[in-house]
Amino acid sequence: MSSARSSSRVIRVPGFTLIELLVVIAIIAILAAILFPVFAKAREKARQNSCINNQRQIALAVTMYVQDNEETFFPAPAAGAWSQYLASYNEPTIYDCPTQTGKGKNTAPEYGFSDALYGIALGDVQKPSATLLTADITKTAMTGTYALVAVDTDLSDRHNSGTVLTCVDGHVAAESFNKVTTSKSAVLLLRGYDFLPIMTSLIGEVPGVGAGAFQASDAFVRSAALTMPTGAYRASGGDPSPDIMVEFDLDCTARGYFCKTTNAPEYLAWGLSIYDNSGAPSNSTLGYFVPPSLPGVQIAFRTNGGPSDAGTCKAGTSQTRLSAYSGGQSALSSEAPVTYKDIAQVNWTPVTPMPTYHVKLYVLNGKNLYAMISGGAETAVAATLDITGVNTNPTMYLYGKGRTNCRCEPASSNIRFYTR
């Protein structure tokens, strides 16, 4: 009889060295660092899509309310949130933004409604596809009627540095502010949005200032006083501040004579000042419109010249400045939109004229200031300051200044005032 001997074989797996384990852990950590932000953005994108659906339903509810109420938006609530008017048109969960902490509902929405629309007729909205209706609202603005009053402080960019908004025509958009260095309001203006829905109400025109009517060289000079139309300012301190838009064209002819060839740059500056009761300001008081030291609101342009050569004034970066001054306080915003070519030549011989700028200056709620400029370049600026201390002044001026041997001859035309 034979016997069988069984034997077992042991399979040995080579072990990892400490270095190999550390390398594997490091690779996993690198992959996690790469993928986690991607997952976070994807999750936020899903929340944004939910927010888009919420605001689409809210816009539809607003439309139904308007249709049921003689084509008119609801009035500003005496108390509580604007969304209380829509209680019978939708259910409260759509007022909750999944990105926002807390639980939004129709008595405490996490979306804001444009206060410029309270109580107005739908047919009076000039640009329904560009006029803000609702938008993501900041936590600090979730009080009172939960309205969007000041875009820069009330509108939230909580969705991957972007916001979800709707317009009066009912369409929904997701606007990104990623890598934006200017204000949110300036970005939206440049993208075609409008903050004042009723701009068809013309309240008056002001005669422009013709070219050559006054010249600026080595000092600020200004035009004769221009009177703003009734309705563009407060007739008395007890009147409410009007919401206005001033629209005009601004031109400047530049001339020069033996401009500097040293490091000292040349510049030209010109602009319009409304609510201006400055009397006869000195050149030193005016400075370069920076910091603002004139009572009122100024939209100003300054072309900063670069080093000159061959007797030619060379333009550097053109800056657009929106400033305001009231009660010893000031506000200022600035942009640098474009670089121009030569602006003046020797012996006062004019060259190709500067572009004609088309300007829209908004003054809303007595404190929110916006301007949009198109022409040689397109840009927008915004500033915030309570100007109720000066907006009873009906006077406006056109200003201009040239430095050293450069002279600017500003002119304005088609100065039109609108209100809601």
Sine and cosine of phi, psi and omega as CSV:
sin_phi,cos_phi,sin_psi,cos_psi,sin_omega,cos_omega
0.00,0.00,0.70,-0.71,-0.01,-1.00
-0.97,-0.26,0.54,-0.84,0.02,-1.00
-0.93,-0.36,0.63,-0.78,0.01,-1.00
-0.99,-0.15,0.72,-0.70,0.05,-1.00
-0.97,-0.26,0.85,-0.53,0.05,-1.00
-1.00,-0.06,0.63,-0.78,0.03,-1.00
-0.76,-0.65,0.54,-0.84,0.03,-1.00
-0.95,-0.32,0.65,-0.76,0.05,-1.00
-0.96,-0.28,0.72,-0.70,0.02,-1.00
-0.98,-0.19,0.85,-0.53,0.04,-1.00
-1.00,-0.03,0.86,-0.51,-0.04,-1.00
-0.99,-0.15,0.82,-0.58,0.05,-1.00
-0.99,-0.11,0.78,-0.63,0.00,-1.00
-0.89,0.46,0.70,-0.72,0.00,-1.00
-0.98,0.17,0.39,-0.92,0.09,-1.00
-0.99,0.15,0.63,-0.78,0.12,-0.99
-0.99,0.16,0.25,-0.97,0.00,-1.00
-0.88,0.48,-0.63,0.78,0.01,-1.00
-0.89,0.45,-0.68,0.73,0.00,-1.00
-0.90,0.44,-0.65,0.76,0.04,-1.00
-0.89,0.46,-0.67,0.74,0.01,-1.00
-0.90,0.43,-0.61,0.79,0.03,-1.00
-0.90,0.44,-0.69,0.72,0.02,-1.00
-0.89,0.46,-0.70,0.72,0.01,-1.00
-0.89,0.46,-0.65,0.76,0.00,-1.00
-0.90,0.43,-0.65,0.76,0.02,-1.00
-0.90,0.44,-0.69,0.72,0.03,-1.00
-0.88,0.48,-0.66,0.75,0.00,-1.00
-0.90,0.43,-0.64,0.77,0.02,-1.00
-0.91,0.42,-0.70,0.72,0.03,-1.00
-0.88,0.47,-0.65,0.76,0.03,-1.00
-0.90,0.44,-0.67,0.74,0.00,-1.00
-0.90,0.44,-0.54,0.84,0.02,-1.00
-0.97,0.24,-0.67,0.74,-0.15,-0.99
-0.99,0.10,-0.55,0.84,-0.06,-1.00
-0.86,0.51,-0.73,0.69,0.06,-1.00
-0.87,0.49,-0.56,0.83,0.04,-1.00
-0.90,0.43,-0.70,0.72,0.03,-1.00
-0.89,0.46,-0.65,0.76,0.00,-1.00
-0.90,0.45,-0.68,0.74,0.02,-1.00
-0.91,0.41,-0.63,0.78,0.02,-1.00
-0.91,0.42,-0.64,0.77,0.03,-1.00
-0.91,0.43,-0.66,0.75,0.02,-1.00
-0.93,0.38,-0.55,0.84,0.06,-1.00
-0.88,0.47,-0.64,0.77,0.04,-1.00
-0.90,0.43,-0.63,0.77,0.04,-1.00
-0.91,0.40,-0.63,0.78,0.03,-1.00
-0.88,0.48,-0.67,0.74,0.02,-1.00
-0.88,0.47,-0.62,0.78,0.07,-1.00
-0.90,0.44,-0.63,0.78,0.02,-1.00
-0.91,0.41,-0.64,0.77,0.05,-1.00
-0.86,0.51,-0.69,0.72,0.01,-1.00
-0.90,0.43,-0.66,0.76,0.02,-1.00
-0.86,0.51,-0.77,0.64,-0.08,-1.00
-0.95,0.32,-0.47,0.88,0.10,-0.99
-0.89,0.46,-0.68,0.73,0.02,-1.00
-0.92,0.38,-0.59,0.81,0.03,-1.00
-0.91,0.41,-0.70,0.72,0.03,-1.00
-0.87,0.50,-0.63,0.78,0.04,-1.00
-0.90,0.43,-0.63,0.78,0.02,-1.00
-0.91,0.41,-0.65,0.76,0.05,-1.00
-0.88,0.48,-0.68,0.74,0.02,-1.00
-0.87,0.49,-0.67,0.74,0.02,-1.00
-0.91,0.42,-0.65,0.76,0.04,-1.00
-0.87,0.49,-0.71,0.70,-0.02,-1.00
-0.88,0.48,-0.67,0.74,0.01,-1.00
-0.90,0.44,-0.54,0.84,-0.02,-1.00
-0.99,0.10,-0.12,0.99,-0.10,-0.99
-0.76,-0.65,0.81,0.59,0.11,-0.99
0.82,0.57,0.66,0.75,0.09,-1.00
0.85,0.53,0.61,0.79,-0.05,-1.00
-0.77,-0.64,0.67,-0.75,0.07,-1.00
-0.95,0.32,0.42,-0.91,-0.01,-1.00
-0.91,0.41,0.45,-0.89,0.00,-1.00
-0.97,0.23,0.18,-0.98,0.09,-1.00
-0.90,0.43,0.78,-0.62,-0.03,-1.00
-0.90,0.44,0.60,-0.80,0.10,-1.00
-0.92,0.39,-0.51,0.86,0.05,-1.00
-0.37,-0.93,0.52,-0.85,0.05,-1.00
1.00,0.05,0.03,-1.00,-0.13,-0.99
-0.98,0.19,0.45,-0.89,0.04,-1.00
-0.86,0.52,-0.51,0.86,-0.10,-0.99
-0.94,0.34,-0.15,0.99,0.03,-1.00
-0.89,0.46,-0.45,0.89,0.00,-1.00
-0.94,0.35,-0.30,0.95,-0.09,-1.00
-0.97,-0.25,0.22,0.98,-0.09,-1.00
-0.85,0.53,-0.55,0.83,-0.03,-1.00
-1.00,0.04,-0.02,1.00,-0.05,-1.00
-0.96,-0.28,-0.30,0.95,0.02,-1.00
-0.42,-0.91,0.00,-1.00,-0.02,-1.00
-0.94,-0.34,0.41,-0.91,-0.26,-0.97
-0.93,0.38,-0.33,0.94,-0.09,-1.00
-0.93,0.37,-0.35,0.94,-0.04,-1.00
-0.97,0.26,-0.10,1.00,0.05,-1.00
-1.00,-0.04,0.12,0.99,0.00,-1.00
-0.98,-0.19,0.88,-0.48,0.08,-1.00
-1.00,0.04,0.84,-0.54,-0.07,-1.00
-0.90,0.44,-0.35,0.94,0.03,-1.00
-0.99,0.17,-0.49,0.87,-0.06,-1.00
-0.98,0.19,0.62,-0.79,0.09,-1.00
-0.96,0.28,0.42,-0.91,-0.05,-1.00
1.00,-0.03,-0.13,-0.99,-0.06,-1.00
-0.75,-0.66,0.97,-0.23,0.01,-1.00
-0.96,0.27,0.53,-0.85,0.03,-1.00
-0.47,-0.88,0.03,-1.00,-0.12,-0.99
-0.95,0.31,-0.16,0.99,0.14,-0.99
-0.99,-0.15,-0.18,0.98,0.04,-1.00
-0.50,-0.87,0.95,0.32,-0.09,-1.00
-0.95,0.31,0.44,-0.90,0.09,-1.00
-0.98,-0.18,0.31,0.95,0.11,-0.99
-0.80,-0.60,0.58,-0.82,-0.01,-1.00
-0.98,-0.22,0.43,-0.90,0.04,-1.00
-0.91,-0.40,0.69,-0.72,-0.04,-1.00
-0.90,0.43,0.86,-0.51,-0.04,-1.00
-0.93,0.36,-0.27,0.96,0.02,-1.00
-0.94,0.35,-0.24,0.97,-0.05,-1.00
-1.00,-0.09,-0.19,0.98,-0.05,-1.00
-0.81,0.58,0.85,-0.53,0.17,-0.98
0.96,0.26,0.11,0.99,-0.04,-1.00
-0.99,-0.14,0.34,-0.94,0.01,-1.00
-0.99,0.16,0.64,-0.77,0.01,-1.00
-0.85,0.53,-0.63,0.78,-0.03,-1.00
-0.92,0.40,-0.26,0.96,0.00,-1.00
-1.00,0.06,-0.16,0.99,0.01,-1.00
-0.97,0.25,0.89,-0.46,-0.13,-0.99
-0.96,0.29,-0.62,0.78,-0.06,-1.00
-0.79,-0.62,0.98,0.18,-0.06,-1.00
-0.85,0.52,-0.57,0.82,-0.05,-1.00
-0.98,0.22,-0.16,0.99,-0.04,-1.00
-0.87,-0.48,-0.10,1.00,-0.08,-1.00
-1.00,-0.07,0.81,-0.59,-0.03,-1.00
-0.88,0.47,0.69,-0.72,0.08,-1.00
-0.94,-0.34,-0.89,0.46,0.05,-1.00
-0.73,-0.69,0.27,-0.96,0.04,-1.00
-0.24,-0.97,0.29,-0.96,0.14,-0.99
-0.84,0.54,0.72,-0.69,-0.07,-1.00
-0.91,-0.41,0.54,-0.84,0.00,-1.00
-0.96,0.29,0.34,-0.94,0.00,-1.00
-0.88,0.47,-0.63,0.78,-0.03,-1.00
-0.93,0.38,-0.41,0.91,0.00,-1.00
-1.00,0.01,-0.03,1.00,0.01,-1.00
-0.99,0.15,0.95,0.31,-0.01,-1.00
-0.37,-0.93,0.21,-0.98,0.01,-1.00
0.87,0.48,-0.85,-0.52,0.02,-1.00
-1.00,-0.06,0.07,1.00,-0.02,-1.00
0.85,0.52,0.67,0.74,-0.07,-1.00
-0.99,-0.12,0.42,-0.91,0.16,-0.99
-1.00,0.03,0.94,-0.34,-0.02,-1.00
-0.96,-0.29,-0.84,0.54,0.03,-1.00
-0.93,-0.36,0.89,-0.45,-0.11,-0.99
-0.84,0.54,-0.71,0.70,-0.13,-0.99
-0.93,0.37,-0.48,0.87,-0.02,-1.00
-0.98,-0.19,-0.40,0.92,-0.11,-0.99
-0.99,-0.16,-0.41,0.91,-0.06,-1.00
-1.00,0.02,0.80,-0.60,-0.07,-1.00
-1.00,-0.08,0.62,-0.78,0.08,-1.00
-0.92,-0.38,0.80,0.60,-0.14,-0.99
-0.99,0.14,-0.13,0.99,-0.02,-1.00
-0.98,-0.19,1.00,0.01,0.00,-1.00
0.76,0.65,0.77,0.64,-0.02,-1.00
0.89,0.46,0.54,0.84,0.03,-1.00
-0.63,-0.78,0.15,-0.99,-0.01,-1.00
-0.76,-0.65,0.47,-0.88,0.14,-0.99
-0.97,-0.23,0.71,-0.70,-0.01,-1.00
-0.58,-0.82,0.30,-0.95,0.12,-0.99
-0.81,-0.58,0.34,-0.94,0.06,-1.00
-0.89,-0.46,0.18,-0.98,-0.11,-0.99
-0.87,0.50,-0.50,0.86,0.01,-1.00
-0.97,0.25,-0.07,1.00,0.08,-1.00
0.99,-0.15,-0.14,0.99,-0.03,-1.00
-0.98,0.22,0.46,-0.89,-0.03,-1.00
-0.92,-0.38,0.61,-0.80,0.01,-1.00
-0.64,-0.77,0.50,-0.86,0.13,-0.99
-0.93,-0.38,0.93,-0.38,-0.05,-1.00
-0.97,-0.25,0.79,-0.61,-0.03,-1.00
-1.00,-0.09,0.64,-0.77,0.11,-0.99
-0.89,-0.45,0.35,0.94,-0.01,-1.00
-0.89,0.46,0.77,-0.64,0.01,-1.00
0.89,0.46,0.34,0.94,0.06,-1.00
-0.99,0.10,0.80,-0.61,-0.02,-1.00
-0.98,-0.20,-0.22,0.98,0.03,-1.00
-1.00,-0.06,-0.05,-1.00,0.00,-1.00
-0.96,0.28,0.41,-0.91,0.03,-1.00
-0.89,0.46,-0.62,0.78,-0.01,-1.00
-0.90,0.43,-0.64,0.77,0.02,-1.00
-0.90,0.44,-0.64,0.77,0.02,-1.00
-0.89,0.45,-0.71,0.70,-0.03,-1.00
-0.93,0.38,-0.59,0.81,0.07,-1.00
-0.88,0.48,-0.69,0.72,0.00,-1.00
-0.92,0.38,-0.42,0.91,0.04,-1.00
-1.00,0.04,0.08,1.00,0.13,-0.99
0.98,-0.18,0.06,1.00,0.00,-1.00
-0.98,0.18,0.38,-0.93,-0.02,-1.00
-0.78,-0.63,0.64,-0.77,-0.05,-1.00
-0.97,-0.24,-0.19,0.98,0.01,-1.00
-0.85,-0.53,0.96,-0.28,-0.19,-0.98
-0.94,0.35,-0.54,0.84,-0.09,-1.00
-0.98,-0.22,0.98,-0.18,0.01,-1.00
-0.87,-0.49,0.24,0.97,0.01,-1.00
-1.00,0.03,-0.15,0.99,-0.07,-1.00
-1.00,0.03,1.00,-0.04,0.04,-1.00
-0.98,0.21,0.83,-0.55,-0.01,-1.00
-0.96,-0.27,-0.07,1.00,0.08,-1.00
0.37,-0.93,0.33,-0.94,0.08,-1.00
-0.84,-0.54,0.50,-0.87,0.02,-1.00
-0.87,-0.49,0.75,-0.66,0.03,-1.00
-0.84,0.55,0.67,-0.74,0.00,-1.00
-0.97,0.24,0.05,-1.00,0.04,-1.00
-0.95,-0.32,0.86,-0.51,-0.07,-1.00
-0.96,0.27,0.40,-0.92,0.03,-1.00
-0.88,0.47,0.66,-0.75,0.02,-1.00
0.99,0.14,-0.06,1.00,0.02,-1.00
-0.90,0.43,-0.52,0.85,0.14,-0.99
-0.45,-0.89,0.43,-0.90,-0.06,-1.00
-0.78,-0.62,0.52,-0.85,-0.04,-1.00
-0.85,-0.53,0.87,-0.50,0.05,-1.00
-0.56,-0.83,0.90,-0.43,0.01,-1.00
0.94,0.35,0.15,0.99,0.03,-1.00
-0.24,-0.97,0.44,-0.90,0.12,-0.99
-0.97,0.25,0.69,-0.73,0.16,-0.99
-0.76,-0.65,0.25,-0.97,-0.02,-1.00
-0.61,-0.79,0.28,-0.96,0.00,-1.00
-0.96,0.28,0.07,-1.00,0.19,-0.98
-0.91,0.42,0.38,-0.93,-0.02,-1.00
-0.89,0.45,0.70,-0.72,0.08,-1.00
-0.92,-0.39,0.63,-0.78,-0.04,-1.00
-0.98,-0.19,0.81,-0.59,0.04,-1.00
-0.94,0.33,0.50,-0.87,-0.02,-1.00
-0.94,0.33,0.47,-0.88,0.07,-1.00
-0.86,0.51,0.72,-0.69,-0.06,-1.00
0.97,-0.25,-0.28,0.96,0.03,-1.00
-1.00,-0.02,-0.16,0.99,0.00,-1.00
-0.64,-0.77,0.20,-0.98,0.03,-1.00
-0.99,0.11,0.84,-0.55,0.00,-1.00
-0.92,0.39,-0.47,0.88,0.07,-1.00
-0.55,-0.84,0.28,-0.96,-0.05,-1.00
-0.90,0.44,-0.33,0.95,0.00,-1.00
-1.00,0.06,-0.15,0.99,-0.01,-1.00
-0.97,0.22,0.49,-0.87,0.09,-1.00
-0.94,0.35,0.43,-0.90,0.03,-1.00
-0.95,0.30,0.78,-0.62,0.00,-1.00
-0.97,0.24,0.57,-0.82,0.19,-0.98
-1.00,0.04,0.88,-0.47,-0.08,-1.00
-0.75,-0.66,0.33,-0.94,0.20,-0.98
-0.74,-0.68,0.79,-0.62,0.06,-1.00
-0.96,-0.26,0.79,-0.61,-0.03,-1.00
-0.82,-0.57,0.77,-0.64,-0.03,-1.00
-0.35,-0.94,0.23,-0.97,0.11,-0.99
-0.96,-0.29,0.64,-0.77,-0.03,-1.00
-0.77,-0.63,0.80,-0.60,0.00,-1.00
-0.84,-0.55,0.37,-0.93,0.10,-1.00
-0.51,-0.86,0.79,-0.62,0.15,-0.99
-0.99,-0.10,0.77,-0.64,-0.04,-1.00
-0.95,-0.32,0.69,-0.72,0.05,-1.00
-0.71,-0.70,0.42,-0.91,0.00,-1.00
-0.52,-0.85,0.28,-0.96,0.03,-1.00
-0.57,-0.82,0.91,-0.41,0.03,-1.00
0.73,0.68,0.86,0.51,-0.02,-1.00
-0.89,0.45,0.41,-0.91,-0.12,-0.99
-0.87,0.49,0.54,-0.84,0.12,-0.99
-0.92,-0.40,0.22,0.97,0.01,-1.00
-1.00,-0.10,-0.23,-0.97,-0.02,-1.00
-0.97,0.24,-0.22,0.98,-0.02,-1.00
-0.95,0.32,0.86,-0.50,-0.03,-1.00
-0.99,0.17,0.35,-0.94,0.12,-0.99
-0.99,-0.13,0.30,-0.95,0.11,-0.99
-0.37,-0.93,0.33,-0.94,0.15,-0.99
-0.77,-0.63,0.54,-0.84,0.05,-1.00
-0.59,-0.81,0.64,-0.77,0.04,-1.00
-0.37,-0.93,0.47,-0.88,-0.03,-1.00
-0.05,-1.00,0.03,-1.00,-0.03,-1.00
-0.90,-0.44,0.67,-0.74,0.01,-1.00
-0.83,-0.57,0.83,-0.55,0.05,-1.00
-0.93,-0.36,0.28,-0.96,-0.10,-1.00
0.81,0.58,0.63,0.78,-0.17,-0.99
-0.99,-0.17,0.91,-0.42,0.05,-1.00
-0.81,-0.59,0.73,0.68,-0.16,-0.99
-1.00,0.06,0.01,1.00,-0.03,-1.00
0.93,0.38,-0.85,-0.52,0.02,-1.00
-0.83,-0.56,0.99,0.15,-0.07,-1.00
-0.92,0.40,0.55,-0.84,0.02,-1.00
-0.99,0.14,0.26,-0.96,0.02,-1.00
-0.87,0.49,-0.65,0.76,-0.03,-1.00
-0.93,0.37,-0.52,0.85,0.03,-1.00
-0.92,0.39,-0.63,0.77,-0.04,-1.00
-0.96,0.29,-0.54,0.84,-0.01,-1.00
0.82,0.57,-0.78,-0.63,0.03,-1.00
-0.90,-0.44,0.50,0.87,-0.17,-0.99
0.92,0.40,0.24,0.97,0.02,-1.00
-0.62,-0.79,0.88,-0.48,-0.08,1.00
-0.96,0.27,0.35,-0.94,-0.02,-1.00
-0.90,0.44,0.73,-0.69,-0.01,-1.00
-0.69,-0.73,0.26,0.96,0.08,-1.00
-0.97,-0.23,0.68,-0.73,0.13,-0.99
-0.90,0.43,0.72,-0.69,0.01,-1.00
0.89,-0.46,-0.35,-0.94,-0.04,-1.00
-0.83,-0.56,0.78,-0.62,-0.03,-1.00
-0.85,-0.53,0.70,-0.71,0.23,-0.97
-0.93,-0.37,0.89,-0.46,-0.16,-0.99
-0.75,-0.66,0.43,-0.90,0.03,-1.00
-0.84,-0.55,0.66,-0.75,0.09,-1.00
-0.71,-0.70,0.84,-0.55,0.09,-1.00
-0.99,-0.14,0.94,-0.35,0.00,-1.00
-0.99,0.11,0.88,-0.47,-0.02,-1.00
-0.99,0.17,0.51,-0.86,0.11,-0.99
-1.00,-0.05,-0.09,-1.00,0.05,-1.00
-0.84,0.55,0.63,-0.77,-0.04,-1.00
-1.00,-0.09,0.38,-0.93,0.08,-1.00
-0.49,-0.87,0.44,-0.90,0.04,-1.00
0.80,0.60,0.56,0.83,0.04,-1.00
0.94,0.33,0.36,0.93,-0.05,-1.00
-0.90,-0.44,0.76,-0.65,0.11,-0.99
-0.97,0.25,0.84,-0.54,0.00,-1.00
-0.97,-0.26,0.70,-0.72,0.02,-1.00
-1.00,0.09,0.62,-0.78,0.10,-1.00
-0.97,-0.23,-0.77,-0.64,-0.04,-1.00
-0.99,0.12,0.74,-0.68,0.05,-1.00
-1.00,-0.02,0.81,-0.59,-0.03,-1.00
-0.92,-0.38,0.64,-0.77,0.07,-1.00
-0.94,-0.33,0.78,-0.62,-0.10,-1.00
-0.81,-0.59,0.76,-0.65,0.11,-0.99
-0.92,-0.39,0.86,-0.51,-0.06,-1.00
-0.71,-0.71,0.35,-0.94,0.04,-1.00
-0.53,-0.85,0.47,-0.88,-0.01,-1.00
-0.58,-0.81,0.79,-0.62,-0.04,-1.00
-0.38,-0.92,0.80,-0.60,0.10,-1.00
0.85,0.53,0.58,0.81,0.01,-1.00
0.99,0.15,-0.05,1.00,0.02,-1.00
-0.96,-0.28,0.47,-0.88,-0.01,-1.00
-0.69,-0.72,0.39,-0.92,0.08,-1.00
-0.68,-0.74,0.55,-0.83,-0.08,-1.00
-0.51,-0.86,0.64,-0.77,0.15,-0.99
-0.69,-0.72,0.53,-0.85,-0.08,-1.00
-0.59,-0.81,0.56,-0.83,0.07,-1.00
-0.74,-0.67,0.35,-0.94,0.09,-1.00
-0.77,-0.64,1.00,0.08,-0.23,-0.97
-0.99,0.12,-0.50,0.87,-0.19,-0.98
-0.32,-0.95,0.33,-0.95,0.11,-0.99
-0.93,-0.37,0.78,-0.63,-0.01,-1.00
-0.99,-0.17,0.23,-0.97,0.07,-1.00
-0.99,0.11,-0.24,-0.97,-0.03,-1.00
-0.81,0.59,0.65,-0.76,-0.04,-1.00
-0.94,-0.33,-0.27,0.96,-0.01,-1.00
-0.37,-0.93,0.40,-0.92,0.03,-1.00
-0.80,-0.60,0.00,-1.00,-0.10,-0.99
-0.94,0.34,0.33,-0.94,0.11,-0.99
0.85,0.52,0.55,0.83,0.08,-1.00
0.86,0.50,0.38,0.92,0.01,-1.00
-0.99,0.14,0.89,-0.46,-0.04,-1.00
-0.95,0.32,0.52,-0.85,0.05,-1.00
-0.94,-0.35,-0.25,-0.97,0.05,-1.00
-0.78,0.62,0.82,-0.57,-0.12,-0.99
-0.91,0.42,0.40,-0.92,0.11,-0.99
-0.88,0.48,0.41,-0.91,0.01,-1.00
-0.89,0.46,0.44,-0.90,0.16,-0.99
-0.99,0.14,0.85,-0.53,0.03,-1.00
-1.00,0.00,0.68,-0.73,0.18,-0.98
-0.96,-0.28,0.82,-0.57,-0.17,-0.99
-0.87,-0.49,0.69,-0.73,0.18,-0.98
-0.84,-0.55,0.88,-0.48,-0.02,-1.00
-0.90,-0.43,0.89,-0.47,0.01,-1.00
-0.98,-0.19,0.68,-0.73,0.15,-0.99
-0.78,-0.62,0.95,-0.30,-0.14,-0.99
-0.85,-0.52,0.62,-0.79,0.09,-1.00
0.85,0.53,0.35,0.94,0.01,-1.00
0.93,0.37,0.20,0.98,-0.04,-1.00
-0.40,-0.92,-0.37,0.93,-0.04,-1.00
-0.99,-0.10,0.88,-0.48,-0.12,-0.99
-0.88,-0.47,0.77,-0.64,0.03,-1.00
-0.69,-0.73,0.54,-0.84,0.09,-1.00
-0.60,-0.80,0.60,-0.80,0.08,-1.00
-0.79,-0.62,0.74,-0.67,-0.09,-1.00
-0.82,-0.57,0.74,-0.67,0.10,-1.00
-0.75,-0.66,0.28,-0.96,-0.05,-1.00
0.67,-0.74,-0.91,-0.40,0.05,-1.00
-0.89,0.45,-0.50,0.87,0.09,-1.00
-0.46,-0.89,0.35,-0.94,0.02,-1.00
-0.92,-0.40,0.80,-0.61,0.02,-1.00
-0.45,-0.90,0.18,-0.98,0.03,-1.00
-0.60,-0.80,0.50,-0.87,0.00,-1.00
-0.68,-0.74,0.35,-0.94,0.00,-1.00
-0.54,-0.84,0.53,-0.85,0.06,-1.00
-0.48,-0.88,0.37,-0.93,0.00,-1.00
-0.75,-0.66,0.81,-0.59,0.05,-1.00
-0.26,-0.97,0.66,-0.75,0.09,-1.00
-0.95,0.30,0.93,-0.35,-0.05,-1.00
-0.96,-0.29,0.31,0.95,-0.02,-1.00
-0.91,0.41,-0.26,0.97,0.06,-1.00
-0.97,0.23,-0.24,0.97,-0.05,-1.00
-0.80,-0.59,-0.22,0.98,-0.13,-0.99
-0.99,0.16,0.30,0.95,0.24,-0.97
-1.00,-0.04,-0.11,0.99,0.01,-1.00
-0.99,0.13,0.85,-0.53,-0.05,-1.00
-1.00,0.00,0.09,1.00,-0.15,-0.99
-1.00,-0.09,0.60,-0.80,0.06,-1.00
-0.67,-0.75,0.42,-0.91,-0.03,-1.00
-0.65,-0.76,0.42,-0.91,0.23,-0.97
-0.97,-0.23,0.78,-0.62,-0.03,-1.00
-0.93,-0.37,0.40,-0.92,0.10,-0.99
-0.43,-0.90,0.42,-0.91,0.05,-1.00
-0.41,-0.91,0.67,-0.74,0.16,-0.99
-0.84,-0.54,0.46,-0.89,-0.07,-1.00
-0.95,-0.32,0.66,-0.75,0.07,-1.00
0.81,0.58,-0.96,-0.29,-0.08,-1.00
-0.97,-0.26,0.28,0.96,0.09,-1.00
-0.96,-0.28,0.66,-0.75,-0.03,-1.00
-0.79,-0.61,0.69,-0.72,0.07,-1.00
-0.90,-0.43,0.60,-0.80,0.01,-1.00
-0.85,-0.52,1.00,0.08,-0.08,-1.00
-0.97,0.26,0.43,-0.90,0.06,-1.00
-0.55,-0.84,0.55,-0.83,0.05,-1.00
-0.77,-0.64,0.47,-0.88,0.00,-1.00
-0.49,-0.87,0.34,-0.94,0.08,-1.00
0.82,0.57,0.75,0.67,0.02,-1.00
-0.99,0.15,0.94,-0.34,-0.10,-1.00
-0.85,-0.53,0.64,-0.77,0.00,-1.00
-0.91,-0.41,0.70,-0.71,0.02,-1.00
-0.79,-0.62,0.42,-0.91,0.07,-1.00
-0.57,-0.82,0.20,-0.98,0.02,-1.00
-1.00,0.06,0.00,0.00,0.00,0.00
